[in-house]
Amino acid sequence: MTVEYADVMSQNAFTHDVTVTLSTAAALVNTAPGLGPTPEDGLATARDVTAFFEGFGWSRARCAPHDVEGIHLLRSRLRSVWSADVAALAEEVNALLAEGAALPRLVNHGQAYGWHTHATPEDAPLGQKVAVEIAMALVELVRTSQSERLQVCSGEDCEDVYVDLSRNRSRKFCDGTCGTRANVAAYRARKAADA
């Protein structure tokens, strides 16, 4: 799944890098076997992992074969973040930052991305980089009292997660077809009631 930067920027809930990172985290969780549109693992190989993160515009996304397991472990760990209360979320964020030996610093990637924060060394394993980047983005949710933006799809038989970046926090469904199915079912119910 790729995210168009114009779409992300138009949301304006957070800075560009936080929005992309939160969206990436949700999509990462949804690649687990049994979730999302297919029952297979969406990140089975290093090539899959690299393509996934590059699709979200990550500048440090190169995955080595030995990094895949770390990404899988992080993915399963992040799943619980979506159902955590704010105290548990903060505890998990602190753990991810401590385990990743986070040391934030400003980095300028030029006109394409500008100034933003990196918190791991360039040569850190990909799982560590991703864990710390996601933790840094989750800090913003906790710090700004917006952890309720982490949602699980309301669609029938769907367990996908998403970040509600709508201005009024009214989103109910994942990026899949769940919203359309719910709208069609509601329409048919109204038509049946009228008949």
N, C-alpha and C positions, 0 to 999 in steps of 0.2 A: 504494500500500500504506500503510495507516495502522497505527500501533502504539498500543495502549491503554496509557495511563500506568500503570494498575494492573499490567498484565502486565510492563512494564519494571521497575517498582519491586520486584516480587516476586523478581526475579532477584538483586538485591543484590550483584552482582559489583563494581560501581563506583557512583559517584554517579549520580543521575538524569540530569544533563546529559551526562555522559560516555557512559552507556549509550545514550541516545537518539542522540547524535552518532555513535557507532560503528555503531549499527543503520542510521542514515541513510546513512552512508558505504557500507555494504555494499549497501543498496538502490539507492543512486545508481549504483554500478558495474553492478548488474544491469539498469539501464534501457538500457544500450547496445544498439544494434541487433545482433540475433543471439543475445543472451543473454536469460534470463528466458522468460516464457511466450509472448511474441510476437516475431517477427523485426523489427518496426518499432522506431524510436527512441521510447523511453518518455518522452522530454523534448524533443519537437520544437519546442514554442513556449514563449513566456514564461508563458503561462497554465498550461501543463503543469508548468513548473518551480515556479511559485508554489504550485500545488495540491500538488505533491509535498512540498515543504518544510513547508507548512502542515499537511499530513497527519501529519507527525512532530512537530508542535507548535512549530516554530521561530518565534520572535517577530520575527525580522528577515528574512522570507522573500520580500518583494516583489521580483519579477523584472521588469526592463525588457527589451524586445526585444534590446537590445545586450548584455545579460548572458548570453544563452543560449549563445553561443560559449564564453565563459569557463567555464561549467558543463560543457560538453562536453569541453573540454580537461582540466579537473580530473578528470572522470570517467575519461577514458582514462589519465590519470596515476596515479590511485588504483588502477587494476587491478593494476599491478605491485607495489603494496604488499602484496598478499595472498600473493605468492610470494617476498617479500624475506626475507633473513635479518635478524637484529636489527641488525647494523651498517648494512646498506643501508636498513633501515627508519628508523633514527635519522638517517641522512644525508638521506633524503627529508623527514622531519619537520622537520629543521633548515632545509632549503631552503624548504619551504612557509612556515615561520614568518618567515624572512628576507625572502622575496619579498613576503609579505603585510604586512611592516612591523609585525609583531605587537607590541602594547604592552598587556599584560594589565591589566585593572582590574576591580574588583568592581562588580556592578550588582545592584540589588534589584528584582525584578519582582513583589513583593508575595506574597500567600498562594499564588497559583497556582504560582509557580516558585521563589520565595525568592531568596536570594543565589546568584549564580554569576558566572562570568568571561566578559567580552567582551574581545576582544583587537584589534578593529578599530574604526575610527570608524563612527558610525551611517550616514554617507553613503558608505561604501566600496562599491564594486561588489559585487554578490552573490557572484560567483565568489571574490573575495578574502575576504569574510566566511566563506564556506563552507570554503574551503581552510584558513584559520587555525583555525576551530573544529574541523575534523576533525584537523588537526595537533595541537591542544591535547589532544584526546581520545586520539590515538595516543601522545602523551607518556606518558600513564598506563599504556598497555600496555608500553611500553619500560621505564619507571621501575619498574614492579612485576614485571618479568620474566614478562609474560603475553602476549607477542607471538604465541605459538602459538594464541591464541584466534582469530586471523585464519585462516579455513579456506576451502577450495574444496570444493564439494559432491562427495561420493563417489558420487553417482548416475551411472548409465550415461548417457552423452551429455549430461551437465549440467556447465556451467562456471560456474554461479552461485557467488557468494561469500557468506559469512556470518560473523558473529562468534559464536563458541561462548561463550555466557554461562551455560552449565550449570555447576553447582557442581563437578562432577567432570570437566569438560572432555571429555565423552564424545560430544558431538553429532557426527554424521557427514554429515548431509544439510541442504540448504537449506530454506527455508520452503515450497517447492513440494510436489509430489506424489512427489518422489524417495524419501523414506523409506517411504511407503506402498507404492510399487512394489517396493522392495527387500524389504519384509516379505512381500508377497504372493508374490514369486518364491521367497523362502526357504521359505515355507509350502508352496508347490506342490512344491518340491524334496524337502522332508521327506515329503510325502504320496506322491510318486512312489517314493521310496526304501523306504517302508513297504509299498507295493503289490507 
